[in-house]
Amino acid sequence: MNRSGTARILDPASWVDRHGDYLYQFALARVGRPDSAEDIVQQALVAALIARHSFRGHSSERTWLTAILKRQVADWLRKAVRQRALEEIPPDELPNAQFTRFGAWRQKPDEWSSDNPGKELFRDEFRETLAGCLGKLPPRLRHVFVLRHIDDGSADEIRHAIGVSATNLAVMLHRARLRLWHCLTLNWFGEDPGRL
Amino acid sequence: MITCRRATELISKELDTELPLAQRVGLEIHSLVCSGCRRYRRQLSTVDNAVRELLAAPASDRDAALSAASKENLKAALQGLLDQEA
């Protein structure tokens, strides 16, 4: 709710200057490609301009624009995955590196040394590390994984939207998580899962 | 008894959907005897929460910016639409 009690008025002519970089950073962090992030911001601002009469002033202009941008980001991710939905998932070496051929851990997961990424002191650095690890995922795994975590929808809804089988979705999410876990174990929690 | 490799698949799966009874039982029994998978399970839920938080937050790369040219293009596009309406 805005404090003055009067409806806020949107000012589309100033959107690019006031929110452009913010929206661009938001999109870039989720789609991972500068050119696509730029396109998405443009689409979101155009959609916002067309829909601006539905703005009720219950949130700030930026919050409202971000909500529209979020939908555009999710659309882009769905489309990106759907276009390659029928491709085979390429083999992944990481599970083979983590497990013996009998399926046991080569090196059992250790306690994470600094087990509390919520600690104020580490917050920003942890985020940076996590974002870096996310960025290292192969694109398709990253797209699916990000979609799963920004969408409010269930895994079932997501797999219908992107046109992959339940099994393939589970395989991709598992691989993404194992990779992220491995990357964080190495780079943040300071335990090399390969060390003796 | 399921393997650790299989357990990690189920640990991921349970973050997305309710496991069928047999899988749930298999995972619980495995977790009772395997400290490594218990840790993995705990750590993976930490990772999942952290990712959710990261993606709900504004942005991690505050140095990234639209180029001046892109901004001009964007402004022109929006202004064009506004003019059309007027």
Interface residues (C-beta under 8 A of the other chain):
Chain A: P12 A13 W15 V16 D17 G20 D21 Y22 Y24 Q25 F26 L28 A29 R30 P34 E38 V41 Q42 L45 V46 L49 I50 P95 Q98 F99 F102 G103 A104 W105 K108 P109 D110 E111 W112 D115 P117 F126 R127 E128 L130 A131 L134 F145 V146 R148 H149 I150 S154 A155 D156 L169 A170 L173 H174 R177 L178 L180 W181 L184 T185
Chain B: T3 C4 R5 R6 T8 E9 S12 K13 L15 D16 T17 S35 G36 C37 R39 Y40 Q43 L44 T46 V47 D48 A50 V51 R52 L54 L55 A56 A57 P58 A59 S60 D61 R62 A64 A65 L66 S70 K71 N73 L74 K75 A77 L78 Q79 L81 L82
